[in-house]
Amino acid sequence: MANHSSIVGGSTAKRVINCPGSVALVRKMPPKPSSEYADTGTLLHNTIADILDRNTDPDDHLGQTFNGVTLTPALRDEKLIPALRALDEIDPHKEIEYVVETIVSFGDLLPGVFGSADFIGRQGDRAIMLDWKFGDGVAVE
């Protein structure tokens, strides 16, 4: 999974917009430890990116781990398969040209502000952007 800017991201944009000085203060804080929920999300993001990039089968990834979280048959069935089915509904004939886990930025407009797009696709004159949400545990606005 691609890195994200330390300046602002989806979950911190509201704070940074309302208090730009918080960026410098947050940089002084120790890093926040990851959670099992975040690690599960990263594992699922990495797996779906690999499935789409290399056209592999979800079963090929069973047993794969990230920070101690393992891709189990239950995670495959409850998270990956529904996400892939949703993509099949959007593109049943596999016509979308796409990239996954791609770095996106604001360029010179906001230097140093960047993130990753889970899925950016094009089908004719139609753009498709997907942000995988595999959420459990901690709610994120």
N, C-alpha and C positions, 0 to 999 in steps of 0.2 A: 504494500500500500504506500502511496506517495506521502511525502512529508507535507506539513502545513506551516504557514507563516506563524511566527511567534508574536506578530503584531495584532492580527485580528483574524477571526475565523467565524464560522456560522454560530457557534455556541457562545462566542465572546463579543460579537458585533454590538449588541445592545449596550454592554458595559463600556466598550471603547468609544462608541459614538457619544454616550452621555458623559464620559469622563476620560478624555484622551490621555490625561496624566497617569491613568492606571497602568498604561503599557510599561512605563519605566519602573513603576513600583512592582509589578508582577515579575519583571525580569530579575529582581533582587530576591525573589522568593525561591525556596527549594522546589525542585520539580515535584509535581503532584504524582503520587504513585498510580499506576494503572489499576483497574479493577477487573475482576473475572468477566464482567459484562462487556467492558471495553475490549478485552483480549478476545472474547468470543466474537465480537463484531469485526475485529481486525482479521481473525482467522477466516470468517465467512467472506469478508471483502476480498481477501487474498485468493481464496478458493474460487469465488465466482469470476474474478478477473482471469485466473489461470484457465478456467473452463472455457471462457469466451475467447481468450487469446490463443489457446492451443487446441480448441475444439476437443477437449477431453470430456470424459464421462464423470458425473459426480461421484460414482462409486470408486473411481481411480484415486480419489482424494481421501477416502476413509482412512483414519489413523493419522492423518497429517496433524501436526500440532503447532501452536503458537503460544509462547509463554505458559506452557503447562496445560493449555486447553486443547482438547483433542476433537477432531471432527468425527462424530459418532453417527451411526445410522439415524438416530433421533434428530440430531441437528440437520443432517442431510434432508430428512423427510419434512421437518417442521419449518426449515428456513430456506435452504438452497432450492429445493424443488419448487416451492411456491414462487420464489423470485424468478426462476427460469421459466415457469409457466406464464407469469405475468409478461415477461419479455416475448414469449411465443404469441401471446394475445396481441401485443403491439405489432409484432413482425412475424405473422404466421408463415410467410413464404421465404423467410431468411434473406430479405432484400436490403436490409439496412447496412450501410457502410459505417463502421464504428471504430472507436478507440476506447480503451478502458484505463482507469487510474491515470489520467493525464493531468499534468500540471497546468493550471490556469492562473493568470495573473491580471492585474490592472495596468501592467507596463509602467510607463512614465507617469501616469495619472496618480498612482499610489505605489511608489517604489517599495519593495520589500513585502508587499501584501500579495500572498499567493495561496493557493490550496490545490486540491485535486478534484477532478470531476470523475465520479464513478463510471459514467458511461455517457459518451457524446456520440450521437449517431445522425446520419443523414439518409433520408429516403426521398429521392427526387428533390423537390423544393421544401421538404418538411424536415425540421430539426427535432431531434429527440434527445432529451437529457434526463438521465435517471440518477437518483440518489438513493442507493440501497439503504434501507432501514431494517435492521434485524432485531430491533430493540427488545430488551428484557431488563428488568432491574431498575435502573436509574432513569427517570423521565428527563428528556432533554427538549426544551422548547425550540 
